[in-house]
Amino acid sequence: MREREGLITRIRQIRRVVAAGDRPDPRAADPEPDPLVALQRRVTDLERLVEGLQDSVHRESERHAKLIADLQAQTQPGAMSAALAEDARNRGL
């Protein structure tokens, strides 16, 4: 659940950065005279947003894959046997 909240927070941060870039410059007399230029700028911003999301999803999937691999390694019969033997030694059984 914490991972999901962290992912949502990162997405919101990226969206804020992109949204801040969308604000027109108050010093500019005519913000966008050509609608095509405005559309190209918007597409560029959306591409940046999608790339950020892809990077975030990739990092999360790598983290989950590593976690799953670690859990699988811990549940291998040899590793499980060694962990149980170590626990028995520590408890004095």
PyMOL Python script that loads the backbone (N, CA, C, O; Angstrom):
from pymol import cmd

cmd.read_pdbstr("""\
ATOM      1  N   MET A   1       0.819  -1.187   0.000  1.00  0.00           N
ATOM      2  CA  MET A   1       0.000   0.000   0.000  1.00  0.00           C
ATOM      3  C   MET A   1       0.869   1.258   0.000  1.00  0.00           C
ATOM      4  O   MET A   1       0.545   2.250  -0.653  1.00  0.00           O
ATOM      5  N   ARG A   2       1.993   1.200   0.755  1.00  0.00           N
ATOM      6  CA  ARG A   2       2.903   2.327   0.802  1.00  0.00           C
ATOM      7  C   ARG A   2       3.526   2.594  -0.564  1.00  0.00           C
ATOM      8  O   ARG A   2       3.740   3.744  -0.948  1.00  0.00           O
ATOM      9  N   GLU A   3       3.816   1.508  -1.296  1.00  0.00           N
ATOM     10  CA  GLU A   3       4.406   1.664  -2.623  1.00  0.00           C
ATOM     11  C   GLU A   3       3.445   2.391  -3.554  1.00  0.00           C
ATOM     12  O   GLU A   3       3.845   3.246  -4.344  1.00  0.00           O
ATOM     13  N   ARG A   4       2.175   2.034  -3.446  1.00  0.00           N
ATOM     14  CA  ARG A   4       1.149   2.654  -4.293  1.00  0.00           C
ATOM     15  C   ARG A   4       1.049   4.147  -3.997  1.00  0.00           C
ATOM     16  O   ARG A   4       0.968   4.960  -4.919  1.00  0.00           O
ATOM     17  N   GLU A   5       1.055   4.509  -2.718  1.00  0.00           N
ATOM     18  CA  GLU A   5       0.989   5.913  -2.344  1.00  0.00           C
ATOM     19  C   GLU A   5       2.220   6.672  -2.840  1.00  0.00           C
ATOM     20  O   GLU A   5       2.112   7.814  -3.286  1.00  0.00           O
ATOM     21  N   GLY A   6       3.392   6.032  -2.762  1.00  0.00           N
ATOM     22  CA  GLY A   6       4.609   6.668  -3.260  1.00  0.00           C
ATOM     23  C   GLY A   6       4.548   6.894  -4.764  1.00  0.00           C
ATOM     24  O   GLY A   6       4.983   7.932  -5.262  1.00  0.00           O
ATOM     25  N   LEU A   7       4.003   5.914  -5.487  1.00  0.00           N
ATOM     26  CA  LEU A   7       3.862   6.036  -6.934  1.00  0.00           C
ATOM     27  C   LEU A   7       2.899   7.166  -7.279  1.00  0.00           C
ATOM     28  O   LEU A   7       3.162   7.959  -8.183  1.00  0.00           O
ATOM     29  N   ILE A   8       1.792   7.238  -6.561  1.00  0.00           N
ATOM     30  CA  ILE A   8       0.808   8.298  -6.806  1.00  0.00           C
ATOM     31  C   ILE A   8       1.432   9.659  -6.515  1.00  0.00           C
ATOM     32  O   ILE A   8       1.199  10.612  -7.258  1.00  0.00           O
ATOM     33  N   THR A   9       2.211   9.764  -5.460  1.00  0.00           N
ATOM     34  CA  THR A   9       2.874  11.023  -5.126  1.00  0.00           C
ATOM     35  C   THR A   9       3.827  11.458  -6.231  1.00  0.00           C
ATOM     36  O   THR A   9       3.861  12.630  -6.607  1.00  0.00           O
ATOM     37  N   ARG A  10       4.606  10.502  -6.752  1.00  0.00           N
ATOM     38  CA  ARG A  10       5.543  10.842  -7.844  1.00  0.00           C
ATOM     39  C   ARG A  10       4.796  11.290  -9.089  1.00  0.00           C
ATOM     40  O   ARG A  10       5.229  12.223  -9.765  1.00  0.00           O
ATOM     41  N   ILE A  11       3.686  10.643  -9.399  1.00  0.00           N
ATOM     42  CA  ILE A  11       2.903  11.029 -10.582  1.00  0.00           C
ATOM     43  C   ILE A  11       2.359  12.434 -10.395  1.00  0.00           C
ATOM     44  O   ILE A  11       2.379  13.241 -11.325  1.00  0.00           O
ATOM     45  N   ARG A  12       1.872  12.731  -9.196  1.00  0.00           N
ATOM     46  CA  ARG A  12       1.351  14.080  -8.944  1.00  0.00           C
ATOM     47  C   ARG A  12       2.448  15.130  -9.078  1.00  0.00           C
ATOM     48  O   ARG A  12       2.206  16.213  -9.610  1.00  0.00           O
ATOM     49  N   GLN A  13       3.655  14.818  -8.599  1.00  0.00           N
ATOM     50  CA  GLN A  13       4.763  15.762  -8.710  1.00  0.00           C
ATOM     51  C   GLN A  13       5.089  16.032 -10.172  1.00  0.00           C
ATOM     52  O   GLN A  13       5.318  17.175 -10.566  1.00  0.00           O
ATOM     53  N   ILE A  14       5.107  14.972 -10.973  1.00  0.00           N
ATOM     54  CA  ILE A  14       5.398  15.135 -12.404  1.00  0.00           C
ATOM     55  C   ILE A  14       4.322  15.985 -13.059  1.00  0.00           C
ATOM     56  O   ILE A  14       4.622  16.854 -13.878  1.00  0.00           O
ATOM     57  N   ARG A  15       3.071  15.734 -12.699  1.00  0.00           N
ATOM     58  CA  ARG A  15       1.969  16.500 -13.290  1.00  0.00           C
ATOM     59  C   ARG A  15       2.060  17.967 -12.905  1.00  0.00           C
ATOM     60  O   ARG A  15       1.757  18.842 -13.715  1.00  0.00           O
ATOM     61  N   ARG A  16       2.480  18.244 -11.662  1.00  0.00           N
ATOM     62  CA  ARG A  16       2.616  19.641 -11.239  1.00  0.00           C
ATOM     63  C   ARG A  16       3.701  20.348 -12.046  1.00  0.00           C
ATOM     64  O   ARG A  16       3.536  21.501 -12.444  1.00  0.00           O
ATOM     65  N   VAL A  17       4.805  19.653 -12.282  1.00  0.00           N
ATOM     66  CA  VAL A  17       5.902  20.246 -13.050  1.00  0.00           C
ATOM     67  C   VAL A  17       5.427  20.549 -14.464  1.00  0.00           C
ATOM     68  O   VAL A  17       5.692  21.626 -14.999  1.00  0.00           O
ATOM     69  N   VAL A  18       4.725  19.598 -15.065  1.00  0.00           N
ATOM     70  CA  VAL A  18       4.225  19.803 -16.419  1.00  0.00           C
ATOM     71  C   VAL A  18       3.183  20.915 -16.430  1.00  0.00           C
ATOM     72  O   VAL A  18       3.175  21.756 -17.328  1.00  0.00           O
ATOM     73  N   ALA A  19       2.304  20.917 -15.429  1.00  0.00           N
ATOM     74  CA  ALA A  19       1.272  21.953 -15.367  1.00  0.00           C
ATOM     75  C   ALA A  19       1.899  23.333 -15.188  1.00  0.00           C
ATOM     76  O   ALA A  19       1.412  24.312 -15.753  1.00  0.00           O
ATOM     77  N   ALA A  20       2.971  23.417 -14.410  1.00  0.00           N
ATOM     78  CA  ALA A  20       3.653  24.691 -14.235  1.00  0.00           C
ATOM     79  C   ALA A  20       4.232  25.179 -15.559  1.00  0.00           C
ATOM     80  O   ALA A  20       4.294  26.385 -15.799  1.00  0.00           O
ATOM     81  N   GLY A  21       4.652  24.268 -16.407  1.00  0.00           N
ATOM     82  CA  GLY A  21       5.178  24.633 -17.722  1.00  0.00           C
ATOM     83  C   GLY A  21       4.087  25.068 -18.673  1.00  0.00           C
ATOM     84  O   GLY A  21       4.377  25.739 -19.664  1.00  0.00           O
ATOM     85  N   ASP A  22       2.827  24.707 -18.406  1.00  0.00           N
ATOM     86  CA  ASP A  22       1.710  25.070 -19.273  1.00  0.00           C
ATOM     87  C   ASP A  22       1.222  26.492 -19.040  1.00  0.00           C
ATOM     88  O   ASP A  22       0.524  27.048 -19.888  1.00  0.00           O
ATOM     89  N   ARG A  23       1.572  27.083 -17.919  1.00  0.00           N
ATOM     90  CA  ARG A  23       1.082  28.419 -17.620  1.00  0.00           C
ATOM     91  C   ARG A  23       1.680  29.428 -18.605  1.00  0.00           C
ATOM     92  O   ARG A  23       2.883  29.412 -18.866  1.00  0.00           O
ATOM     93  N   PRO A  24       0.846  30.291 -19.140  1.00  0.00           N
ATOM     94  CA  PRO A  24       1.379  31.295 -20.075  1.00  0.00           C
ATOM     95  C   PRO A  24       2.252  32.309 -19.346  1.00  0.00           C
ATOM     96  O   PRO A  24       2.029  32.624 -18.177  1.00  0.00           O
ATOM     97  N   ASP A  25       3.234  32.803 -20.056  1.00  0.00           N
ATOM     98  CA  ASP A  25       4.138  33.804 -19.512  1.00  0.00           C
ATOM     99  C   ASP A  25       3.376  35.135 -19.429  1.00  0.00           C
ATOM    100  O   ASP A  25       2.923  35.638 -20.456  1.00  0.00           O
ATOM    101  N   PRO A  26       3.227  35.713 -18.233  1.00  0.00           N
ATOM    102  CA  PRO A  26       2.459  36.959 -18.127  1.00  0.00           C
ATOM    103  C   PRO A  26       3.131  38.119 -18.846  1.00  0.00           C
ATOM    104  O   PRO A  26       2.475  39.115 -19.148  1.00  0.00           O
ATOM    105  N   ARG A  27       4.425  38.011 -19.127  1.00  0.00           N
ATOM    106  CA  ARG A  27       5.134  39.076 -19.841  1.00  0.00           C
ATOM    107  C   ARG A  27       4.884  39.035 -21.340  1.00  0.00           C
ATOM    108  O   ARG A  27       5.133  40.015 -22.042  1.00  0.00           O
ATOM    109  N   ALA A  28       4.395  37.913 -21.828  1.00  0.00           N
ATOM    110  CA  ALA A  28       4.173  37.780 -23.269  1.00  0.00           C
ATOM    111  C   ALA A  28       2.884  38.498 -23.655  1.00  0.00           C
ATOM    112  O   ALA A  28       1.858  38.354 -22.991  1.00  0.00           O
ATOM    113  N   ALA A  29       2.949  39.274 -24.737  1.00  0.00           N
ATOM    114  CA  ALA A  29       1.778  40.017 -25.193  1.00  0.00           C
ATOM    115  C   ALA A  29       0.758  39.075 -25.836  1.00  0.00           C
ATOM    116  O   ALA A  29      -0.437  39.152 -25.549  1.00  0.00           O
ATOM    117  N   ASP A  30       1.242  38.189 -26.705  1.00  0.00           N
ATOM    118  CA  ASP A  30       0.366  37.252 -27.399  1.00  0.00           C
ATOM    119  C   ASP A  30       0.870  35.848 -27.075  1.00  0.00           C
ATOM    120  O   ASP A  30       1.893  35.443 -27.626  1.00  0.00           O
ATOM    121  N   PRO A  31       0.191  35.076 -26.194  1.00  0.00           N
ATOM    122  CA  PRO A  31       0.732  33.799 -25.738  1.00  0.00           C
ATOM    123  C   PRO A  31       1.030  32.813 -26.864  1.00  0.00           C
ATOM    124  O   PRO A  31       2.169  32.359 -26.970  1.00  0.00           O
ATOM    125  N   GLU A  32       0.091  32.470 -27.680  1.00  0.00           N
ATOM    126  CA  GLU A  32       0.286  31.524 -28.782  1.00  0.00           C
ATOM    127  C   GLU A  32      -0.541  31.974 -29.985  1.00  0.00           C
ATOM    128  O   GLU A  32      -1.744  31.717 -30.030  1.00  0.00           O
ATOM    129  N   PRO A  33       0.074  32.634 -30.948  1.00  0.00           N
ATOM    130  CA  PRO A  33      -0.704  33.094 -32.099  1.00  0.00           C
ATOM    131  C   PRO A  33      -1.161  31.935 -32.994  1.00  0.00           C
ATOM    132  O   PRO A  33      -2.205  32.030 -33.638  1.00  0.00           O
ATOM    133  N   ASP A  34      -0.405  30.869 -33.036  1.00  0.00           N
ATOM    134  CA  ASP A  34      -0.719  29.749 -33.922  1.00  0.00           C
ATOM    135  C   ASP A  34      -1.210  28.565 -33.089  1.00  0.00           C
ATOM    136  O   ASP A  34      -0.483  28.099 -32.211  1.00  0.00           O
ATOM    137  N   PRO A  35      -2.422  28.066 -33.338  1.00  0.00           N
ATOM    138  CA  PRO A  35      -2.922  26.926 -32.564  1.00  0.00           C
ATOM    139  C   PRO A  35      -2.071  25.671 -32.755  1.00  0.00           C
ATOM    140  O   PRO A  35      -1.998  24.831 -31.859  1.00  0.00           O
ATOM    141  N   LEU A  36      -1.433  25.540 -33.909  1.00  0.00           N
ATOM    142  CA  LEU A  36      -0.588  24.380 -34.160  1.00  0.00           C
ATOM    143  C   LEU A  36       0.614  24.371 -33.211  1.00  0.00           C
ATOM    144  O   LEU A  36       1.007  23.313 -32.718  1.00  0.00           O
ATOM    145  N   VAL A  37       1.189  25.532 -32.958  1.00  0.00           N
ATOM    146  CA  VAL A  37       2.316  25.630 -32.034  1.00  0.00           C
ATOM    147  C   VAL A  37       1.861  25.241 -30.627  1.00  0.00           C
ATOM    148  O   VAL A  37       2.578  24.546 -29.906  1.00  0.00           O
ATOM    149  N   ALA A  38       0.674  25.693 -30.245  1.00  0.00           N
ATOM    150  CA  ALA A  38       0.151  25.346 -28.926  1.00  0.00           C
ATOM    151  C   ALA A  38      -0.065  23.839 -28.818  1.00  0.00           C
ATOM    152  O   ALA A  38       0.239  23.245 -27.784  1.00  0.00           O
ATOM    153  N   LEU A  39      -0.580  23.223 -29.863  1.00  0.00           N
ATOM    154  CA  LEU A  39      -0.794  21.776 -29.854  1.00  0.00           C
ATOM    155  C   LEU A  39       0.525  21.021 -29.789  1.00  0.00           C
ATOM    156  O   LEU A  39       0.640  20.026 -29.073  1.00  0.00           O
ATOM    157  N   GLN A  40       1.523  21.492 -30.539  1.00  0.00           N
ATOM    158  CA  GLN A  40       2.828  20.837 -30.494  1.00  0.00           C
ATOM    159  C   GLN A  40       3.446  20.931 -29.101  1.00  0.00           C
ATOM    160  O   GLN A  40       4.037  19.968 -28.613  1.00  0.00           O
ATOM    161  N   ARG A  41       3.309  22.076 -28.475  1.00  0.00           N
ATOM    162  CA  ARG A  41       3.837  22.242 -27.124  1.00  0.00           C
ATOM    163  C   ARG A  41       3.107  21.318 -26.149  1.00  0.00           C
ATOM    164  O   ARG A  41       3.732  20.705 -25.283  1.00  0.00           O
ATOM    165  N   ARG A  42       1.795  21.221 -26.292  1.00  0.00           N
ATOM    166  CA  ARG A  42       1.005  20.350 -25.411  1.00  0.00           C
ATOM    167  C   ARG A  42       1.395  18.877 -25.607  1.00  0.00           C
ATOM    168  O   ARG A  42       1.522  18.132 -24.635  1.00  0.00           O
ATOM    169  N   VAL A  43       1.584  18.465 -26.864  1.00  0.00           N
ATOM    170  CA  VAL A  43       1.988  17.083 -27.146  1.00  0.00           C
ATOM    171  C   VAL A  43       3.360  16.807 -26.540  1.00  0.00           C
ATOM    172  O   VAL A  43       3.591  15.734 -25.983  1.00  0.00           O
ATOM    173  N   THR A  44       4.261  17.765 -26.647  1.00  0.00           N
ATOM    174  CA  THR A  44       5.590  17.606 -26.062  1.00  0.00           C
ATOM    175  C   THR A  44       5.493  17.437 -24.540  1.00  0.00           C
ATOM    176  O   THR A  44       6.165  16.585 -23.959  1.00  0.00           O
ATOM    177  N   ASP A  45       4.659  18.250 -23.911  1.00  0.00           N
ATOM    178  CA  ASP A  45       4.477  18.132 -22.464  1.00  0.00           C
ATOM    179  C   ASP A  45       3.870  16.784 -22.099  1.00  0.00           C
ATOM    180  O   ASP A  45       4.280  16.164 -21.117  1.00  0.00           O
ATOM    181  N   LEU A  46       2.901  16.327 -22.876  1.00  0.00           N
ATOM    182  CA  LEU A  46       2.281  15.025 -22.611  1.00  0.00           C
ATOM    183  C   LEU A  46       3.276  13.887 -22.804  1.00  0.00           C
ATOM    184  O   LEU A  46       3.263  12.913 -22.051  1.00  0.00           O
ATOM    185  N   GLU A  47       4.131  14.005 -23.805  1.00  0.00           N
ATOM    186  CA  GLU A  47       5.158  12.980 -24.012  1.00  0.00           C
ATOM    187  C   GLU A  47       6.097  12.909 -22.811  1.00  0.00           C
ATOM    188  O   GLU A  47       6.467  11.818 -22.376  1.00  0.00           O
ATOM    189  N   ARG A  48       6.486  14.070 -22.270  1.00  0.00           N
ATOM    190  CA  ARG A  48       7.332  14.098 -21.087  1.00  0.00           C
ATOM    191  C   ARG A  48       6.631  13.435 -19.900  1.00  0.00           C
ATOM    192  O   ARG A  48       7.249  12.687 -19.142  1.00  0.00           O
ATOM    193  N   LEU A  49       5.352  13.713 -19.749  1.00  0.00           N
ATOM    194  CA  LEU A  49       4.579  13.126 -18.668  1.00  0.00           C
ATOM    195  C   LEU A  49       4.511  11.601 -18.804  1.00  0.00           C
ATOM    196  O   LEU A  49       4.673  10.879 -17.821  1.00  0.00           O
ATOM    197  N   VAL A  50       4.272  11.121 -20.017  1.00  0.00           N
ATOM    198  CA  VAL A  50       4.193   9.677 -20.256  1.00  0.00           C
ATOM    199  C   VAL A  50       5.553   9.022 -20.013  1.00  0.00           C
ATOM    200  O   VAL A  50       5.617   7.937 -19.436  1.00  0.00           O
ATOM    201  N   GLU A  51       6.626   9.658 -20.440  1.00  0.00           N
ATOM    202  CA  GLU A  51       7.964   9.106 -20.208  1.00  0.00           C
ATOM    203  C   GLU A  51       8.259   9.005 -18.714  1.00  0.00           C
ATOM    204  O   GLU A  51       8.833   8.017 -18.258  1.00  0.00           O
ATOM    205  N   GLY A  52       7.868  10.019 -17.959  1.00  0.00           N
ATOM    206  CA  GLY A  52       8.056   9.973 -16.511  1.00  0.00           C
ATOM    207  C   GLY A  52       7.256   8.846 -15.884  1.00  0.00           C
ATOM    208  O   GLY A  52       7.740   8.155 -14.988  1.00  0.00           O
ATOM    209  N   LEU A  53       6.041   8.665 -16.353  1.00  0.00           N
ATOM    210  CA  LEU A  53       5.203   7.584 -15.845  1.00  0.00           C
ATOM    211  C   LEU A  53       5.797   6.226 -16.199  1.00  0.00           C
ATOM    212  O   LEU A  53       5.805   5.314 -15.372  1.00  0.00           O
ATOM    213  N   GLN A  54       6.290   6.091 -17.424  1.00  0.00           N
ATOM    214  CA  GLN A  54       6.915   4.833 -17.835  1.00  0.00           C
ATOM    215  C   GLN A  54       8.132   4.518 -16.972  1.00  0.00           C
ATOM    216  O   GLN A  54       8.327   3.374 -16.561  1.00  0.00           O
ATOM    217  N   ASP A  55       8.949   5.532 -16.698  1.00  0.00           N
ATOM    218  CA  ASP A  55      10.124   5.325 -15.847  1.00  0.00           C
ATOM    219  C   ASP A  55       9.711   4.872 -14.447  1.00  0.00           C
ATOM    220  O   ASP A  55      10.308   3.962 -13.872  1.00  0.00           O
ATOM    221  N   SER A  56       8.692   5.515 -13.919  1.00  0.00           N
ATOM    222  CA  SER A  56       8.223   5.167 -12.582  1.00  0.00           C
ATOM    223  C   SER A  56       7.683   3.742 -12.536  1.00  0.00           C
ATOM    224  O   SER A  56       7.974   2.990 -11.605  1.00  0.00           O
ATOM    225  N   VAL A  57       6.904   3.378 -13.535  1.00  0.00           N
ATOM    226  CA  VAL A  57       6.347   2.021 -13.590  1.00  0.00           C
ATOM    227  C   VAL A  57       7.474   1.004 -13.747  1.00  0.00           C
ATOM    228  O   VAL A  57       7.434  -0.067 -13.142  1.00  0.00           O
ATOM    229  N   HIS A  58       8.470   1.332 -14.551  1.00  0.00           N
ATOM    230  CA  HIS A  58       9.603   0.417 -14.751  1.00  0.00           C
ATOM    231  C   HIS A  58      10.360   0.198 -13.435  1.00  0.00           C
ATOM    232  O   HIS A  58      10.699  -0.934 -13.090  1.00  0.00           O
ATOM    233  N   ARG A  59      10.620   1.284 -12.710  1.00  0.00           N
ATOM    234  CA  ARG A  59      11.320   1.158 -11.424  1.00  0.00           C
ATOM    235  C   ARG A  59      10.514   0.305 -10.451  1.00  0.00           C
ATOM    236  O   ARG A  59      11.073  -0.541  -9.754  1.00  0.00           O
ATOM    237  N   GLU A  60       9.208   0.526 -10.401  1.00  0.00           N
ATOM    238  CA  GLU A  60       8.352  -0.259  -9.505  1.00  0.00           C
ATOM    239  C   GLU A  60       8.347  -1.734  -9.902  1.00  0.00           C
ATOM    240  O   GLU A  60       8.407  -2.606  -9.036  1.00  0.00           O
ATOM    241  N   SER A  61       8.277  -2.019 -11.203  1.00  0.00           N
ATOM    242  CA  SER A  61       8.252  -3.422 -11.632  1.00  0.00           C
ATOM    243  C   SER A  61       9.580  -4.108 -11.325  1.00  0.00           C
ATOM    244  O   SER A  61       9.594  -5.281 -10.953  1.00  0.00           O
ATOM    245  N   GLU A  62      10.699  -3.390 -11.476  1.00  0.00           N
ATOM    246  CA  GLU A  62      12.004  -3.961 -11.121  1.00  0.00           C
ATOM    247  C   GLU A  62      12.083  -4.237  -9.624  1.00  0.00           C
ATOM    248  O   GLU A  62      12.611  -5.268  -9.206  1.00  0.00           O
ATOM    249  N   ARG A  63      11.559  -3.316  -8.820  1.00  0.00           N
ATOM    250  CA  ARG A  63      11.574  -3.500  -7.377  1.00  0.00           C
ATOM    251  C   ARG A  63      10.731  -4.709  -6.977  1.00  0.00           C
ATOM    252  O   ARG A  63      11.142  -5.505  -6.133  1.00  0.00           O
ATOM    253  N   HIS A  64       9.551  -4.844  -7.585  1.00  0.00           N
ATOM    254  CA  HIS A  64       8.693  -5.990  -7.285  1.00  0.00           C
ATOM    255  C   HIS A  64       9.337  -7.297  -7.750  1.00  0.00           C
ATOM    256  O   HIS A  64       9.248  -8.309  -7.055  1.00  0.00           O
ATOM    257  N   ALA A  65       9.977  -7.286  -8.902  1.00  0.00           N
ATOM    258  CA  ALA A  65      10.637  -8.496  -9.399  1.00  0.00           C
ATOM    259  C   ALA A  65      11.745  -8.930  -8.447  1.00  0.00           C
ATOM    260  O   ALA A  65      11.909 -10.120  -8.178  1.00  0.00           O
ATOM    261  N   LYS A  66      12.508  -7.960  -7.939  1.00  0.00           N
ATOM    262  CA  LYS A  66      13.575  -8.283  -6.986  1.00  0.00           C
ATOM    263  C   LYS A  66      12.982  -8.839  -5.695  1.00  0.00           C
ATOM    264  O   LYS A  66      13.499  -9.810  -5.143  1.00  0.00           O
ATOM    265  N   LEU A  67      11.921  -8.241  -5.222  1.00  0.00           N
ATOM    266  CA  LEU A  67      11.269  -8.717  -4.002  1.00  0.00           C
ATOM    267  C   LEU A  67      10.762 -10.149  -4.175  1.00  0.00           C
ATOM    268  O   LEU A  67      10.926 -10.976  -3.278  1.00  0.00           O
ATOM    269  N   ILE A  68      10.156 -10.439  -5.307  1.00  0.00           N
ATOM    270  CA  ILE A  68       9.654 -11.784  -5.578  1.00  0.00           C
ATOM    271  C   ILE A  68      10.809 -12.777  -5.660  1.00  0.00           C
ATOM    272  O   ILE A  68      10.718 -13.884  -5.130  1.00  0.00           O
ATOM    273  N   ALA A  69      11.888 -12.387  -6.319  1.00  0.00           N
ATOM    274  CA  ALA A  69      13.047 -13.278  -6.422  1.00  0.00           C
ATOM    275  C   ALA A  69      13.635 -13.562  -5.043  1.00  0.00           C
ATOM    276  O   ALA A  69      14.025 -14.693  -4.754  1.00  0.00           O
ATOM    277  N   ASP A  70      13.699 -12.544  -4.194  1.00  0.00           N
ATOM    278  CA  ASP A  70      14.209 -12.743  -2.833  1.00  0.00           C
ATOM    279  C   ASP A  70      13.312 -13.697  -2.047  1.00  0.00           C
ATOM    280  O   ASP A  70      13.802 -14.577  -1.339  1.00  0.00           O
ATOM    281  N   LEU A  71      12.011 -13.520  -2.172  1.00  0.00           N
ATOM    282  CA  LEU A  71      11.086 -14.414  -1.470  1.00  0.00           C
ATOM    283  C   LEU A  71      11.184 -15.845  -1.981  1.00  0.00           C
ATOM    284  O   LEU A  71      11.116 -16.794  -1.200  1.00  0.00           O
ATOM    285  N   GLN A  72      11.342 -16.001  -3.285  1.00  0.00           N
ATOM    286  CA  GLN A  72      11.487 -17.344  -3.841  1.00  0.00           C
ATOM    287  C   GLN A  72      12.774 -18.010  -3.348  1.00  0.00           C
ATOM    288  O   GLN A  72      12.797 -19.208  -3.064  1.00  0.00           O
ATOM    289  N   ALA A  73      13.834 -17.222  -3.252  1.00  0.00           N
ATOM    290  CA  ALA A  73      15.099 -17.773  -2.768  1.00  0.00           C
ATOM    291  C   ALA A  73      14.980 -18.211  -1.310  1.00  0.00           C
ATOM    292  O   ALA A  73      15.566 -19.216  -0.908  1.00  0.00           O
ATOM    293  N   GLN A  74      14.224 -17.457  -0.526  1.00  0.00           N
ATOM    294  CA  GLN A  74      14.060 -17.794   0.890  1.00  0.00           C
ATOM    295  C   GLN A  74      13.223 -19.052   1.086  1.00  0.00           C
ATOM    296  O   GLN A  74      13.365 -19.738   2.098  1.00  0.00           O
ATOM    297  N   THR A  75      12.361 -19.357   0.137  1.00  0.00           N
ATOM    298  CA  THR A  75      11.478 -20.521   0.299  1.00  0.00           C
ATOM    299  C   THR A  75      12.007 -21.766  -0.402  1.00  0.00           C
ATOM    300  O   THR A  75      11.317 -22.784  -0.452  1.00  0.00           O
ATOM    301  N   GLN A  76      13.223 -21.701  -0.944  1.00  0.00           N
ATOM    302  CA  GLN A  76      13.834 -22.895  -1.516  1.00  0.00           C
ATOM    303  C   GLN A  76      14.092 -23.890  -0.380  1.00  0.00           C
ATOM    304  O   GLN A  76      14.415 -23.472   0.733  1.00  0.00           O
ATOM    305  N   PRO A  77      13.958 -25.193  -0.635  1.00  0.00           N
ATOM    306  CA  PRO A  77      14.126 -26.176   0.435  1.00  0.00           C
ATOM    307  C   PRO A  77      15.453 -26.044   1.186  1.00  0.00           C
ATOM    308  O   PRO A  77      15.480 -26.138   2.413  1.00  0.00           O
ATOM    309  N   GLY A  78      16.533 -25.830   0.472  1.00  0.00           N
ATOM    310  CA  GLY A  78      17.839 -25.702   1.127  1.00  0.00           C
ATOM    311  C   GLY A  78      17.902 -24.474   2.019  1.00  0.00           C
ATOM    312  O   GLY A  78      18.381 -24.546   3.150  1.00  0.00           O
ATOM    313  N   ALA A  79      17.423 -23.355   1.515  1.00  0.00           N
ATOM    314  CA  ALA A  79      17.449 -22.116   2.291  1.00  0.00           C
ATOM    315  C   ALA A  79      16.509 -22.220   3.490  1.00  0.00           C
ATOM    316  O   ALA A  79      16.828 -21.742   4.578  1.00  0.00           O
ATOM    317  N   MET A  80      15.355 -22.844   3.287  1.00  0.00           N
ATOM    318  CA  MET A  80      14.393 -23.006   4.375  1.00  0.00           C
ATOM    319  C   MET A  80      14.976 -23.899   5.468  1.00  0.00           C
ATOM    320  O   MET A  80      14.843 -23.606   6.656  1.00  0.00           O
ATOM    321  N   SER A  81      15.617 -24.979   5.060  1.00  0.00           N
ATOM    322  CA  SER A  81      16.231 -25.906   6.010  1.00  0.00           C
ATOM    323  C   SER A  81      17.325 -25.201   6.811  1.00  0.00           C
ATOM    324  O   SER A  81      17.403 -25.363   8.029  1.00  0.00           O
ATOM    325  N   ALA A  82      18.160 -24.429   6.141  1.00  0.00           N
ATOM    326  CA  ALA A  82      19.243 -23.713   6.827  1.00  0.00           C
ATOM    327  C   ALA A  82      18.674 -22.686   7.801  1.00  0.00           C
ATOM    328  O   ALA A  82      19.187 -22.533   8.909  1.00  0.00           O
ATOM    329  N   ALA A  83      17.618 -21.984   7.398  1.00  0.00           N
ATOM    330  CA  ALA A  83      17.009 -20.981   8.275  1.00  0.00           C
ATOM    331  C   ALA A  83      16.386 -21.638   9.502  1.00  0.00           C
ATOM    332  O   ALA A  83      16.506 -21.117  10.611  1.00  0.00           O
ATOM    333  N   LEU A  84      15.724 -22.778   9.313  1.00  0.00           N
ATOM    334  CA  LEU A  84      15.128 -23.491  10.445  1.00  0.00           C
ATOM    335  C   LEU A  84      16.202 -24.027  11.393  1.00  0.00           C
ATOM    336  O   LEU A  84      16.040 -23.964  12.611  1.00  0.00           O
ATOM    337  N   ALA A  85      17.292 -24.550  10.842  1.00  0.00           N
ATOM    338  CA  ALA A  85      18.384 -25.052  11.672  1.00  0.00           C
ATOM    339  C   ALA A  85      19.015 -23.911  12.465  1.00  0.00           C
ATOM    340  O   ALA A  85      19.319 -24.071  13.647  1.00  0.00           O
ATOM    341  N   GLU A  86      19.212 -22.771  11.826  1.00  0.00           N
ATOM    342  CA  GLU A  86      19.784 -21.596  12.501  1.00  0.00           C
ATOM    343  C   GLU A  86      18.859 -21.126  13.623  1.00  0.00           C
ATOM    344  O   GLU A  86      19.319 -20.800  14.718  1.00  0.00           O
ATOM    345  N   ASP A  87      17.584 -21.093  13.351  1.00  0.00           N
ATOM    346  CA  ASP A  87      16.609 -20.686  14.359  1.00  0.00           C
ATOM    347  C   ASP A  87      16.622 -21.657  15.547  1.00  0.00           C
ATOM    348  O   ASP A  87      16.567 -21.229  16.700  1.00  0.00           O
ATOM    349  N   ALA A  88      16.696 -22.956  15.266  1.00  0.00           N
ATOM    350  CA  ALA A  88      16.728 -23.947  16.337  1.00  0.00           C
ATOM    351  C   ALA A  88      17.987 -23.782  17.189  1.00  0.00           C
ATOM    352  O   ALA A  88      17.930 -23.910  18.412  1.00  0.00           O
ATOM    353  N   ARG A  89      19.132 -23.495  16.541  1.00  0.00           N
ATOM    354  CA  ARG A  89      20.364 -23.271  17.296  1.00  0.00           C
ATOM    355  C   ARG A  89      20.237 -22.028  18.183  1.00  0.00           C
ATOM    356  O   ARG A  89      20.659 -22.035  19.339  1.00  0.00           O
ATOM    357  N   ASN A  90      19.655 -20.969  17.628  1.00  0.00           N
ATOM    358  CA  ASN A  90      19.507 -19.722  18.387  1.00  0.00           C
ATOM    359  C   ASN A  90      18.578 -19.896  19.590  1.00  0.00           C
ATOM    360  O   ASN A  90      18.797 -19.291  20.639  1.00  0.00           O
ATOM    361  N   ARG A  91      17.570 -20.703  19.440  1.00  0.00           N
ATOM    362  CA  ARG A  91      16.607 -20.920  20.531  1.00  0.00           C
ATOM    363  C   ARG A  91      17.059 -22.017  21.495  1.00  0.00           C
ATOM    364  O   ARG A  91      16.468 -22.201  22.559  1.00  0.00           O
ATOM    365  N   GLY A  92      18.093 -22.729  21.119  1.00  0.00           N
ATOM    366  CA  GLY A  92      18.614 -23.786  21.978  1.00  0.00           C
ATOM    367  C   GLY A  92      17.767 -25.043  21.966  1.00  0.00           C
ATOM    368  O   GLY A  92      17.687 -25.763  22.962  1.00  0.00           O
ATOM    369  N   LEU A  93      17.141 -25.298  20.842  1.00  0.00           N
ATOM    370  CA  LEU A  93      16.290 -26.503  20.740  1.00  0.00           C
ATOM    371  C   LEU A  93      17.063 -27.687  20.247  1.00  0.00           C
ATOM    372  O   LEU A  93      16.503 -28.774  20.104  1.00  0.00           O
TER     373      LEU A  93
END
""", "prot")
cmd.dss("prot")
cmd.show_as("cartoon", "prot")
cmd.util.cbc("prot")
cmd.orient("prot")
